[in-house]
Amino acid sequence: MPQLNPTPWFFILFLSWLTFLIILPSKIMEHSFTMEPTTQSVEKPNPEPLNWPWP
């Protein structure tokens, strides 16, 4: 039964992990986001009271 032979599957597993551990982290770290986070201001806005025209 050929599926019990571990030789080709071990090589495929090894190449997969090699790709995940060496090539992909550098690609992920070079990624730049389109929307950079901005800092929020510390002061709270002072809300003005609403003047409702009551009938």
CHARMM internal coordinates of N, CA and C (Angstrom, degrees):
IC EDIT
DIST 1 N 1 CA 1.4426
DIST 1 CA 1 C 1.5398
ANGL 1 N 1 CA 1 C 108.55
DIST 1 C 2 N 1.2972
ANGL 1 CA 1 C 2 N 117.68
DIHE 1 N 1 CA 1 C 2 N 115.48
DIST 2 N 2 CA 1.4657
ANGL 1 C 2 N 2 CA 119.75
DIHE 1 CA 1 C 2 N 2 CA -173.01
DIST 2 CA 2 C 1.5308
ANGL 2 N 2 CA 2 C 114.25
DIHE 1 C 2 N 2 CA 2 C -70.90
DIST 2 C 3 N 1.3311
ANGL 2 CA 2 C 3 N 118.31
DIHE 2 N 2 CA 2 C 3 N -23.90
DIST 3 N 3 CA 1.4632
ANGL 2 C 3 N 3 CA 118.29
DIHE 2 CA 2 C 3 N 3 CA -178.07
DIST 3 CA 3 C 1.5306
ANGL 3 N 3 CA 3 C 112.19
DIHE 2 C 3 N 3 CA 3 C -70.62
DIST 3 C 4 N 1.3265
ANGL 3 CA 3 C 4 N 118.10
DIHE 3 N 3 CA 3 C 4 N -11.93
DIST 4 N 4 CA 1.4548
ANGL 3 C 4 N 4 CA 120.67
DIHE 3 CA 3 C 4 N 4 CA 177.91
DIST 4 CA 4 C 1.5259
ANGL 4 N 4 CA 4 C 112.30
DIHE 3 C 4 N 4 CA 4 C -88.34
DIST 4 C 5 N 1.3075
ANGL 4 CA 4 C 5 N 117.35
DIHE 4 N 4 CA 4 C 5 N -5.75
DIST 5 N 5 CA 1.4526
ANGL 4 C 5 N 5 CA 120.96
DIHE 4 CA 4 C 5 N 5 CA 178.06
DIST 5 CA 5 C 1.5353
ANGL 5 N 5 CA 5 C 108.38
DIHE 4 C 5 N 5 CA 5 C -78.88
DIST 5 C 6 N 1.3385
ANGL 5 CA 5 C 6 N 119.28
DIHE 5 N 5 CA 5 C 6 N 114.59
DIST 6 N 6 CA 1.4681
ANGL 5 C 6 N 6 CA 120.78
DIHE 5 CA 5 C 6 N 6 CA -174.04
DIST 6 CA 6 C 1.5258
ANGL 6 N 6 CA 6 C 114.95
DIHE 5 C 6 N 6 CA 6 C -80.44
DIST 6 C 7 N 1.3133
ANGL 6 CA 6 C 7 N 117.72
DIHE 6 N 6 CA 6 C 7 N -8.35
DIST 7 N 7 CA 1.4626
ANGL 6 C 7 N 7 CA 119.48
DIHE 6 CA 6 C 7 N 7 CA -173.55
DIST 7 CA 7 C 1.5314
ANGL 7 N 7 CA 7 C 113.38
DIHE 6 C 7 N 7 CA 7 C -61.42
DIST 7 C 8 N 1.3336
ANGL 7 CA 7 C 8 N 121.64
DIHE 7 N 7 CA 7 C 8 N -53.80
DIST 8 N 8 CA 1.4736
ANGL 7 C 8 N 8 CA 117.36
DIHE 7 CA 7 C 8 N 8 CA -178.52
DIST 8 CA 8 C 1.5249
ANGL 8 N 8 CA 8 C 112.90
DIHE 7 C 8 N 8 CA 8 C -69.75
DIST 8 C 9 N 1.3395
ANGL 8 CA 8 C 9 N 117.96
DIHE 8 N 8 CA 8 C 9 N -31.61
DIST 9 N 9 CA 1.4539
ANGL 8 C 9 N 9 CA 120.52
DIHE 8 CA 8 C 9 N 9 CA -177.68
DIST 9 CA 9 C 1.5233
ANGL 9 N 9 CA 9 C 111.72
DIHE 8 C 9 N 9 CA 9 C -73.03
DIST 9 C 10 N 1.3185
ANGL 9 CA 9 C 10 N 116.10
DIHE 9 N 9 CA 9 C 10 N -33.49
DIST 10 N 10 CA 1.4641
ANGL 9 C 10 N 10 CA 118.37
DIHE 9 CA 9 C 10 N 10 CA 177.07
DIST 10 CA 10 C 1.5297
ANGL 10 N 10 CA 10 C 110.48
DIHE 9 C 10 N 10 CA 10 C -67.22
DIST 10 C 11 N 1.2938
ANGL 10 CA 10 C 11 N 117.33
DIHE 10 N 10 CA 10 C 11 N -38.80
DIST 11 N 11 CA 1.4667
ANGL 10 C 11 N 11 CA 120.65
DIHE 10 CA 10 C 11 N 11 CA 178.52
DIST 11 CA 11 C 1.5335
ANGL 11 N 11 CA 11 C 110.78
DIHE 10 C 11 N 11 CA 11 C -65.61
DIST 11 C 12 N 1.3009
ANGL 11 CA 11 C 12 N 117.84
DIHE 11 N 11 CA 11 C 12 N -40.53
DIST 12 N 12 CA 1.4616
ANGL 11 C 12 N 12 CA 121.89
DIHE 11 CA 11 C 12 N 12 CA 177.77
DIST 12 CA 12 C 1.5371
ANGL 12 N 12 CA 12 C 109.62
DIHE 11 C 12 N 12 CA 12 C -65.33
DIST 12 C 13 N 1.3055
ANGL 12 CA 12 C 13 N 117.67
DIHE 12 N 12 CA 12 C 13 N -43.16
DIST 13 N 13 CA 1.4542
ANGL 12 C 13 N 13 CA 121.49
DIHE 12 CA 12 C 13 N 13 CA 177.52
DIST 13 CA 13 C 1.5249
ANGL 13 N 13 CA 13 C 110.65
DIHE 12 C 13 N 13 CA 13 C -62.17
DIST 13 C 14 N 1.3085
ANGL 13 CA 13 C 14 N 116.83
DIHE 13 N 13 CA 13 C 14 N -43.28
DIST 14 N 14 CA 1.4593
ANGL 13 C 14 N 14 CA 121.38
DIHE 13 CA 13 C 14 N 14 CA 179.90
DIST 14 CA 14 C 1.5308
ANGL 14 N 14 CA 14 C 111.04
DIHE 13 C 14 N 14 CA 14 C -62.94
DIST 14 C 15 N 1.3021
ANGL 14 CA 14 C 15 N 118.58
DIHE 14 N 14 CA 14 C 15 N -44.51
DIST 15 N 15 CA 1.4580
ANGL 14 C 15 N 15 CA 121.37
DIHE 14 CA 14 C 15 N 15 CA 179.37
DIST 15 CA 15 C 1.5322
ANGL 15 N 15 CA 15 C 111.59
DIHE 14 C 15 N 15 CA 15 C -67.03
DIST 15 C 16 N 1.3005
ANGL 15 CA 15 C 16 N 116.83
DIHE 15 N 15 CA 15 C 16 N -35.04
DIST 16 N 16 CA 1.4676
ANGL 15 C 16 N 16 CA 120.03
DIHE 15 CA 15 C 16 N 16 CA 177.91
DIST 16 CA 16 C 1.5240
ANGL 16 N 16 CA 16 C 110.68
DIHE 15 C 16 N 16 CA 16 C -64.32
DIST 16 C 17 N 1.3213
ANGL 16 CA 16 C 17 N 116.53
DIHE 16 N 16 CA 16 C 17 N -47.55
DIST 17 N 17 CA 1.4549
ANGL 16 C 17 N 17 CA 119.65
DIHE 16 CA 16 C 17 N 17 CA 179.50
DIST 17 CA 17 C 1.5192
ANGL 17 N 17 CA 17 C 111.82
DIHE 16 C 17 N 17 CA 17 C -66.79
DIST 17 C 18 N 1.2961
ANGL 17 CA 17 C 18 N 116.63
DIHE 17 N 17 CA 17 C 18 N -35.10
DIST 18 N 18 CA 1.4578
ANGL 17 C 18 N 18 CA 120.15
DIHE 17 CA 17 C 18 N 18 CA 176.82
DIST 18 CA 18 C 1.5251
ANGL 18 N 18 CA 18 C 110.46
DIHE 17 C 18 N 18 CA 18 C -62.37
DIST 18 C 19 N 1.3107
ANGL 18 CA 18 C 19 N 116.34
DIHE 18 N 18 CA 18 C 19 N -41.28
DIST 19 N 19 CA 1.4591
ANGL 18 C 19 N 19 CA 121.02
DIHE 18 CA 18 C 19 N 19 CA 177.19
DIST 19 CA 19 C 1.5232
ANGL 19 N 19 CA 19 C 110.70
DIHE 18 C 19 N 19 CA 19 C -63.80
DIST 19 C 20 N 1.3322
ANGL 19 CA 19 C 20 N 116.75
DIHE 19 N 19 CA 19 C 20 N -46.19
DIST 20 N 20 CA 1.4613
ANGL 19 C 20 N 20 CA 120.05
DIHE 19 CA 19 C 20 N 20 CA -178.61
DIST 20 CA 20 C 1.5200
ANGL 20 N 20 CA 20 C 112.80
DIHE 19 C 20 N 20 CA 20 C -65.51
DIST 20 C 21 N 1.3140
ANGL 20 CA 20 C 21 N 117.53
DIHE 20 N 20 CA 20 C 21 N -35.47
DIST 21 N 21 CA 1.4608
ANGL 20 C 21 N 21 CA 119.79
DIHE 20 CA 20 C 21 N 21 CA -173.53
DIST 21 CA 21 C 1.5171
ANGL 21 N 21 CA 21 C 114.50
DIHE 20 C 21 N 21 CA 21 C -90.70
DIST 21 C 22 N 1.3193
ANGL 21 CA 21 C 22 N 118.16
DIHE 21 N 21 CA 21 C 22 N -20.78
DIST 22 N 22 CA 1.4681
ANGL 21 C 22 N 22 CA 119.42
DIHE 21 CA 21 C 22 N 22 CA -176.29
DIST 22 CA 22 C 1.5208
ANGL 22 N 22 CA 22 C 112.60
DIHE 21 C 22 N 22 CA 22 C -113.35
DIST 22 C 23 N 1.2942
ANGL 22 CA 22 C 23 N 117.67
DIHE 22 N 22 CA 22 C 23 N -49.08
DIST 23 N 23 CA 1.4654
ANGL 22 C 23 N 23 CA 120.43
DIHE 22 CA 22 C 23 N 23 CA -172.18
DIST 23 CA 23 C 1.5296
ANGL 23 N 23 CA 23 C 111.74
DIHE 22 C 23 N 23 CA 23 C -83.00
DIST 23 C 24 N 1.3027
ANGL 23 CA 23 C 24 N 118.11
DIHE 23 N 23 CA 23 C 24 N -47.22
DIST 24 N 24 CA 1.4633
ANGL 23 C 24 N 24 CA 120.75
DIHE 23 CA 23 C 24 N 24 CA -173.89
DIST 24 CA 24 C 1.5260
ANGL 24 N 24 CA 24 C 115.09
DIHE 23 C 24 N 24 CA 24 C -67.54
DIST 24 C 25 N 1.3218
ANGL 24 CA 24 C 25 N 121.81
DIHE 24 N 24 CA 24 C 25 N -38.89
DIST 25 N 25 CA 1.4745
ANGL 24 C 25 N 25 CA 118.62
DIHE 24 CA 24 C 25 N 25 CA 179.12
DIST 25 CA 25 C 1.5208
ANGL 25 N 25 CA 25 C 113.48
DIHE 24 C 25 N 25 CA 25 C -60.09
DIST 25 C 26 N 1.3109
ANGL 25 CA 25 C 26 N 118.05
DIHE 25 N 25 CA 25 C 26 N -38.40
DIST 26 N 26 CA 1.4643
ANGL 25 C 26 N 26 CA 119.15
DIHE 25 CA 25 C 26 N 26 CA 178.55
DIST 26 CA 26 C 1.5248
ANGL 26 N 26 CA 26 C 111.25
DIHE 25 C 26 N 26 CA 26 C -67.58
DIST 26 C 27 N 1.3114
ANGL 26 CA 26 C 27 N 117.57
DIHE 26 N 26 CA 26 C 27 N -36.20
DIST 27 N 27 CA 1.4655
ANGL 26 C 27 N 27 CA 120.73
DIHE 26 CA 26 C 27 N 27 CA 177.50
DIST 27 CA 27 C 1.5288
ANGL 27 N 27 CA 27 C 110.60
DIHE 26 C 27 N 27 CA 27 C -66.87
DIST 27 C 28 N 1.3093
ANGL 27 CA 27 C 28 N 116.57
DIHE 27 N 27 CA 27 C 28 N -39.90
DIST 28 N 28 CA 1.4632
ANGL 27 C 28 N 28 CA 120.33
DIHE 27 CA 27 C 28 N 28 CA -178.48
DIST 28 CA 28 C 1.5295
ANGL 28 N 28 CA 28 C 110.45
DIHE 27 C 28 N 28 CA 28 C -69.39
DIST 28 C 29 N 1.3289
ANGL 28 CA 28 C 29 N 117.02
DIHE 28 N 28 CA 28 C 29 N -40.43
DIST 29 N 29 CA 1.4597
ANGL 28 C 29 N 29 CA 119.84
DIHE 28 CA 28 C 29 N 29 CA -177.94
DIST 29 CA 29 C 1.5291
ANGL 29 N 29 CA 29 C 112.50
DIHE 28 C 29 N 29 CA 29 C -70.57
DIST 29 C 30 N 1.3183
ANGL 29 CA 29 C 30 N 118.17
DIHE 29 N 29 CA 29 C 30 N -23.31
DIST 30 N 30 CA 1.4624
ANGL 29 C 30 N 30 CA 121.31
DIHE 29 CA 29 C 30 N 30 CA 178.63
DIST 30 CA 30 C 1.5228
ANGL 30 N 30 CA 30 C 112.87
DIHE 29 C 30 N 30 CA 30 C -83.57
DIST 30 C 31 N 1.3091
ANGL 30 CA 30 C 31 N 116.46
DIHE 30 N 30 CA 30 C 31 N -7.94
DIST 31 N 31 CA 1.4586
ANGL 30 C 31 N 31 CA 120.52
DIHE 30 CA 30 C 31 N 31 CA -177.56
DIST 31 CA 31 C 1.5277
ANGL 31 N 31 CA 31 C 110.15
DIHE 30 C 31 N 31 CA 31 C -67.41
DIST 31 C 32 N 1.3032
ANGL 31 CA 31 C 32 N 116.40
DIHE 31 N 31 CA 31 C 32 N 134.11
DIST 32 N 32 CA 1.4633
ANGL 31 C 32 N 32 CA 119.77
DIHE 31 CA 31 C 32 N 32 CA 176.94
DIST 32 CA 32 C 1.5250
ANGL 32 N 32 CA 32 C 108.78
DIHE 31 C 32 N 32 CA 32 C -112.33
DIST 32 C 33 N 1.3011
ANGL 32 CA 32 C 33 N 115.00
DIHE 32 N 32 CA 32 C 33 N 136.81
DIST 33 N 33 CA 1.4540
ANGL 32 C 33 N 33 CA 120.58
DIHE 32 CA 32 C 33 N 33 CA -178.60
DIST 33 CA 33 C 1.5209
ANGL 33 N 33 CA 33 C 109.82
DIHE 32 C 33 N 33 CA 33 C -84.51
DIST 33 C 34 N 1.2968
ANGL 33 CA 33 C 34 N 116.52
DIHE 33 N 33 CA 33 C 34 N 146.64
DIST 34 N 34 CA 1.4578
ANGL 33 C 34 N 34 CA 119.97
DIHE 33 CA 33 C 34 N 34 CA 179.73
DIST 34 CA 34 C 1.5250
ANGL 34 N 34 CA 34 C 111.61
DIHE 33 C 34 N 34 CA 34 C -78.69
DIST 34 C 35 N 1.2955
ANGL 34 CA 34 C 35 N 117.61
DIHE 34 N 34 CA 34 C 35 N -31.42
DIST 35 N 35 CA 1.4570
ANGL 34 C 35 N 35 CA 121.65
DIHE 34 CA 34 C 35 N 35 CA -179.66
DIST 35 CA 35 C 1.5291
ANGL 35 N 35 CA 35 C 108.85
DIHE 34 C 35 N 35 CA 35 C -112.66
DIST 35 C 36 N 1.3094
ANGL 35 CA 35 C 36 N 115.91
DIHE 35 N 35 CA 35 C 36 N 98.90
DIST 36 N 36 CA 1.4612
ANGL 35 C 36 N 36 CA 119.88
DIHE 35 CA 35 C 36 N 36 CA 178.44
DIST 36 CA 36 C 1.5289
ANGL 36 N 36 CA 36 C 109.11
DIHE 35 C 36 N 36 CA 36 C -76.35
DIST 36 C 37 N 1.3193
ANGL 36 CA 36 C 37 N 118.04
DIHE 36 N 36 CA 36 C 37 N 142.96
DIST 37 N 37 CA 1.4615
ANGL 36 C 37 N 37 CA 119.60
DIHE 36 CA 36 C 37 N 37 CA 179.19
DIST 37 CA 37 C 1.5369
ANGL 37 N 37 CA 37 C 110.73
DIHE 36 C 37 N 37 CA 37 C -69.53
DIST 37 C 38 N 1.2963
ANGL 37 CA 37 C 38 N 115.41
DIHE 37 N 37 CA 37 C 38 N 142.47
DIST 38 N 38 CA 1.4587
ANGL 37 C 38 N 38 CA 120.31
DIHE 37 CA 37 C 38 N 38 CA 179.12
DIST 38 CA 38 C 1.5273
ANGL 38 N 38 CA 38 C 109.40
DIHE 37 C 38 N 38 CA 38 C -111.39
DIST 38 C 39 N 1.3028
ANGL 38 CA 38 C 39 N 115.50
DIHE 38 N 38 CA 38 C 39 N 153.18
DIST 39 N 39 CA 1.4638
ANGL 38 C 39 N 39 CA 119.00
DIHE 38 CA 38 C 39 N 39 CA 178.81
DIST 39 CA 39 C 1.5223
ANGL 39 N 39 CA 39 C 109.27
DIHE 38 C 39 N 39 CA 39 C -82.36
DIST 39 C 40 N 1.3029
ANGL 39 CA 39 C 40 N 114.83
DIHE 39 N 39 CA 39 C 40 N 145.64
DIST 40 N 40 CA 1.4588
ANGL 39 C 40 N 40 CA 120.20
DIHE 39 CA 39 C 40 N 40 CA 179.52
DIST 40 CA 40 C 1.5198
ANGL 40 N 40 CA 40 C 109.00
DIHE 39 C 40 N 40 CA 40 C -91.05
DIST 40 C 41 N 1.3138
ANGL 40 CA 40 C 41 N 116.32
DIHE 40 N 40 CA 40 C 41 N 150.38
DIST 41 N 41 CA 1.4540
ANGL 40 C 41 N 41 CA 119.73
DIHE 40 CA 40 C 41 N 41 CA 179.85
DIST 41 CA 41 C 1.5315
ANGL 41 N 41 CA 41 C 110.02
DIHE 40 C 41 N 41 CA 41 C -72.80
DIST 41 C 42 N 1.3148
ANGL 41 CA 41 C 42 N 115.03
DIHE 41 N 41 CA 41 C 42 N 151.41
DIST 42 N 42 CA 1.4536
ANGL 41 C 42 N 42 CA 120.39
DIHE 41 CA 41 C 42 N 42 CA -175.99
DIST 42 CA 42 C 1.5228
ANGL 42 N 42 CA 42 C 111.14
DIHE 41 C 42 N 42 CA 42 C -81.45
DIST 42 C 43 N 1.3278
ANGL 42 CA 42 C 43 N 118.25
DIHE 42 N 42 CA 42 C 43 N -34.73
DIST 43 N 43 CA 1.4544
ANGL 42 C 43 N 43 CA 119.95
DIHE 42 CA 42 C 43 N 43 CA -176.76
DIST 43 CA 43 C 1.5235
ANGL 43 N 43 CA 43 C 111.08
DIHE 42 C 43 N 43 CA 43 C -74.98
DIST 43 C 44 N 1.3122
ANGL 43 CA 43 C 44 N 112.83
DIHE 43 N 43 CA 43 C 44 N 142.34
DIST 44 N 44 CA 1.4620
ANGL 43 C 44 N 44 CA 119.00
DIHE 43 CA 43 C 44 N 44 CA 179.04
DIST 44 CA 44 C 1.5241
ANGL 44 N 44 CA 44 C 108.90
DIHE 43 C 44 N 44 CA 44 C -87.55
DIST 44 C 45 N 1.3060
ANGL 44 CA 44 C 45 N 117.02
DIHE 44 N 44 CA 44 C 45 N 140.42
DIST 45 N 45 CA 1.4670
ANGL 44 C 45 N 45 CA 117.72
DIHE 44 CA 44 C 45 N 45 CA 177.59
DIST 45 CA 45 C 1.5295
ANGL 45 N 45 CA 45 C 110.43
DIHE 44 C 45 N 45 CA 45 C -70.08
DIST 45 C 46 N 1.3100
ANGL 45 CA 45 C 46 N 114.69
DIHE 45 N 45 CA 45 C 46 N 141.84
DIST 46 N 46 CA 1.4587
ANGL 45 C 46 N 46 CA 120.07
DIHE 45 CA 45 C 46 N 46 CA 179.29
DIST 46 CA 46 C 1.5323
ANGL 46 N 46 CA 46 C 108.02
DIHE 45 C 46 N 46 CA 46 C -91.24
DIST 46 C 47 N 1.3264
ANGL 46 CA 46 C 47 N 117.53
DIHE 46 N 46 CA 46 C 47 N 106.66
DIST 47 N 47 CA 1.4626
ANGL 46 C 47 N 47 CA 118.64
DIHE 46 CA 46 C 47 N 47 CA -177.81
DIST 47 CA 47 C 1.5238
ANGL 47 N 47 CA 47 C 111.34
DIHE 46 C 47 N 47 CA 47 C -73.96
DIST 47 C 48 N 1.2999
ANGL 47 CA 47 C 48 N 115.36
DIHE 47 N 47 CA 47 C 48 N 141.89
DIST 48 N 48 CA 1.4569
ANGL 47 C 48 N 48 CA 120.31
DIHE 47 CA 47 C 48 N 48 CA 177.05
DIST 48 CA 48 C 1.5264
ANGL 48 N 48 CA 48 C 109.04
DIHE 47 C 48 N 48 CA 48 C -91.52
DIST 48 C 49 N 1.3235
ANGL 48 CA 48 C 49 N 117.06
DIHE 48 N 48 CA 48 C 49 N 142.48
DIST 49 N 49 CA 1.4620
ANGL 48 C 49 N 49 CA 118.41
DIHE 48 CA 48 C 49 N 49 CA -179.64
DIST 49 CA 49 C 1.5358
ANGL 49 N 49 CA 49 C 110.63
DIHE 48 C 49 N 49 CA 49 C -69.20
DIST 49 C 50 N 1.2969
ANGL 49 CA 49 C 50 N 114.65
DIHE 49 N 49 CA 49 C 50 N 147.32
DIST 50 N 50 CA 1.4568
ANGL 49 C 50 N 50 CA 119.85
DIHE 49 CA 49 C 50 N 50 CA 178.91
DIST 50 CA 50 C 1.5230
ANGL 50 N 50 CA 50 C 110.45
DIHE 49 C 50 N 50 CA 50 C -84.85
DIST 50 C 51 N 1.2908
ANGL 50 CA 50 C 51 N 116.36
DIHE 50 N 50 CA 50 C 51 N 132.78
DIST 51 N 51 CA 1.4603
ANGL 50 C 51 N 51 CA 120.69
DIHE 50 CA 50 C 51 N 51 CA 175.74
DIST 51 CA 51 C 1.5118
ANGL 51 N 51 CA 51 C 109.47
DIHE 50 C 51 N 51 CA 51 C -98.36
DIST 51 C 52 N 1.3259
ANGL 51 CA 51 C 52 N 114.68
DIHE 51 N 51 CA 51 C 52 N 102.86
DIST 52 N 52 CA 1.4493
ANGL 51 C 52 N 52 CA 119.47
DIHE 51 CA 51 C 52 N 52 CA -178.10
DIST 52 CA 52 C 1.5314
ANGL 52 N 52 CA 52 C 109.90
DIHE 51 C 52 N 52 CA 52 C -89.19
DIST 52 C 53 N 1.3080
ANGL 52 CA 52 C 53 N 116.53
DIHE 52 N 52 CA 52 C 53 N 129.60
DIST 53 N 53 CA 1.4706
ANGL 52 C 53 N 53 CA 118.10
DIHE 52 CA 52 C 53 N 53 CA 176.15
DIST 53 CA 53 C 1.5334
ANGL 53 N 53 CA 53 C 110.94
DIHE 52 C 53 N 53 CA 53 C -79.89
DIST 53 C 54 N 1.3261
ANGL 53 CA 53 C 54 N 116.39
DIHE 53 N 53 CA 53 C 54 N 93.41
DIST 54 N 54 CA 1.4548
ANGL 53 C 54 N 54 CA 119.55
DIHE 53 CA 53 C 54 N 54 CA -177.99
DIST 54 CA 54 C 1.5367
ANGL 54 N 54 CA 54 C 109.74
DIHE 53 C 54 N 54 CA 54 C -77.97
DIST 54 C 55 N 1.3182
ANGL 54 CA 54 C 55 N 118.27
DIHE 54 N 54 CA 54 C 55 N 135.95
DIST 55 N 55 CA 1.4801
ANGL 54 C 55 N 55 CA 120.37
DIHE 54 CA 54 C 55 N 55 CA -179.60
DIST 55 CA 55 C 1.4948
ANGL 55 N 55 CA 55 C 113.55
DIHE 54 C 55 N 55 CA 55 C -76.76
END
COOR INIT
IC SEED 1 N 1 CA 1 C
IC BUILD
